[in-house]
Amino acid sequence: MAKFLIVEARFYDHLNDMLVAGASAALKAAGHEVEVITVPGALEIPGAIALADQSDLYDGFVAIGVVIRGETYHFEIVAGESARGIMALTMDGVAIGNGILTVENETQALVRADPAQKDKGGEAAKAAIALLELQGRFA
């Protein structure tokens, strides 16, 4: 049994609830322990994961959040930089599943967040589990 930390940028409560539910269900179904923390936004997720990884309290991580395109360039910055930060940590060997939705509108987010539909939270959790298993294989 491994211990996973779900780091969520809690901006859209109803969407995050679904993403966290899907991620938690997938992790628990695989026999893992789950803890959830909240950060202000998607840009803070990589930093929180880096801090938590230094603690050695967790074996893997799931990043959860929703970034919906607006009328400004802010969407591109948040979507790109949060993904870049997560990828940099992953390339350093941290087992992270990226469940940050980057969508055009709330309708797209609802379909992707809902565990009964696309279940992107569950998919991110399964990706984190797969990376943790590869760590063990290559250790």
Wavefront OBJ file of the C-alpha trace (Angstrom):
o trace
v 0.000 0.000 0.000
v 1.292 3.430 -0.966
v 0.256 6.846 0.291
v -0.917 9.380 -2.290
v -1.536 13.081 -1.875
v -4.178 14.736 -4.006
v -3.305 18.409 -4.449
v -6.313 20.353 -5.628
v -6.689 23.915 -6.784
v -10.146 24.517 -5.395
v -11.627 27.129 -7.677
v -14.709 25.433 -9.132
v -16.068 23.510 -6.136
v -18.627 21.360 -7.972
v -16.078 20.298 -10.616
v -13.322 19.665 -8.105
v -15.643 17.536 -5.981
v -16.109 15.210 -8.957
v -12.408 15.135 -9.861
v -11.360 14.404 -6.279
v -14.051 11.729 -5.967
v -12.824 9.993 -9.111
v -9.172 10.192 -8.064
v -9.882 9.016 -4.516
v -12.006 6.113 -5.725
v -9.310 4.926 -8.147
v -6.570 5.139 -5.513
v -8.629 3.377 -2.843
v -9.745 0.684 -5.307
v -6.062 -0.044 -5.920
v -5.523 -0.380 -2.161
v -3.753 2.913 -1.525
v -4.076 5.518 1.197
v -5.274 9.000 0.191
v -4.928 12.476 1.639
v -6.178 15.726 0.078
v -4.825 19.258 0.421
v -6.052 22.461 -1.199
v -4.020 25.251 -2.795
v -5.285 28.608 -4.126
v -4.889 27.888 -7.843
v -3.386 25.644 -10.503
v -0.122 27.594 -10.521
v 0.464 26.608 -6.886
v 0.017 22.872 -7.466
v 3.602 22.094 -8.630
v 5.088 24.037 -5.710
v 2.885 22.233 -3.195
v 3.819 18.863 -4.691
v 7.526 19.764 -4.561
v 7.223 20.711 -0.880
v 5.251 17.581 -0.027
v 7.699 15.383 -1.937
v 10.562 16.727 0.175
v 8.736 15.530 3.299
v 8.952 11.859 2.243
v 5.427 11.379 3.614
v 3.944 10.455 0.227
v 4.745 7.970 -2.493
v 2.832 9.700 -5.274
v 0.659 12.659 -6.143
v -2.425 13.590 -8.131
v -2.839 17.157 -9.375
v -6.478 18.274 -9.566
v -7.873 21.532 -10.884
v -9.893 23.208 -13.598
v -8.738 26.022 -15.869
v -11.467 27.414 -18.118
v -10.521 29.708 -21.000
v -11.577 33.290 -20.447
v -11.203 36.451 -22.459
v -7.540 37.072 -21.617
v -4.152 35.418 -22.067
v -4.243 34.301 -18.425
v -5.613 30.892 -19.457
v -2.502 30.089 -21.506
v -0.176 31.117 -18.680
v -1.977 29.076 -16.023
v -2.497 26.015 -18.221
v 1.015 26.002 -19.633
v 2.967 26.851 -16.502
v 1.119 24.425 -14.232
v 1.709 21.641 -16.765
v 5.363 22.656 -17.134
v 5.873 22.581 -13.369
v 4.274 19.159 -13.043
v 6.293 17.810 -15.977
v 9.550 19.119 -14.475
v 8.807 17.275 -11.232
v 7.846 14.135 -13.136
v 11.112 14.260 -15.081
v 12.897 14.430 -11.713
v 11.251 11.128 -10.762
v 8.170 12.241 -8.827
v 5.117 10.052 -9.522
v 2.392 12.546 -10.488
v -0.863 12.096 -12.333
v -1.979 15.345 -13.952
v -5.713 15.826 -13.565
v -5.794 19.556 -14.229
v -8.523 20.133 -16.791
v -7.836 22.836 -19.364
v -11.078 23.451 -21.205
v -12.974 26.001 -23.252
v -16.104 26.034 -21.113
v -17.858 24.563 -18.109
v -19.793 22.028 -20.206
v -16.521 20.432 -21.333
v -15.272 20.460 -17.738
v -18.417 18.756 -16.416
v -18.116 15.851 -18.863
v -14.420 15.393 -18.074
v -14.754 15.738 -14.293
v -17.752 13.444 -13.818
v -16.641 9.971 -12.648
v -19.623 8.508 -14.545
v -18.431 10.050 -17.803
v -14.767 10.742 -18.692
v -13.484 10.487 -15.078
v -10.290 12.491 -15.611
v -9.651 12.483 -11.853
v -9.653 8.695 -11.862
v -7.447 8.617 -14.953
v -4.928 10.950 -13.304
v -4.836 8.724 -10.226
v -4.222 5.651 -12.388
v -1.384 7.497 -14.159
v 0.206 8.301 -10.785
v -0.083 4.641 -9.754
v 1.514 3.539 -13.035
v 4.443 5.919 -12.555
v 4.930 4.738 -8.971
v 5.019 1.148 -10.208
v 7.664 2.118 -12.793
v 9.725 3.726 -10.033
v 9.719 0.410 -8.230
v 10.616 -1.484 -11.357
v 13.571 0.722 -12.208
v 14.802 1.308 -8.622
l 1 2 3 4 5 6 7 8 9 10 11 12 13 14 15 16 17 18 19 20 21 22 23 24 25 26 27 28 29 30 31 32 33 34 35 36 37 38 39 40 41 42 43 44 45 46 47 48 49 50 51 52 53 54 55 56 57 58 59 60 61 62 63 64 65 66 67 68 69 70 71 72 73 74 75 76 77 78 79 80 81 82 83 84 85 86 87 88 89 90 91 92 93 94 95 96 97 98 99 100 101 102 103 104 105 106 107 108 109 110 111 112 113 114 115 116 117 118 119 120 121 122 123 124 125 126 127 128 129 130 131 132 133 134 135 136 137 138 139
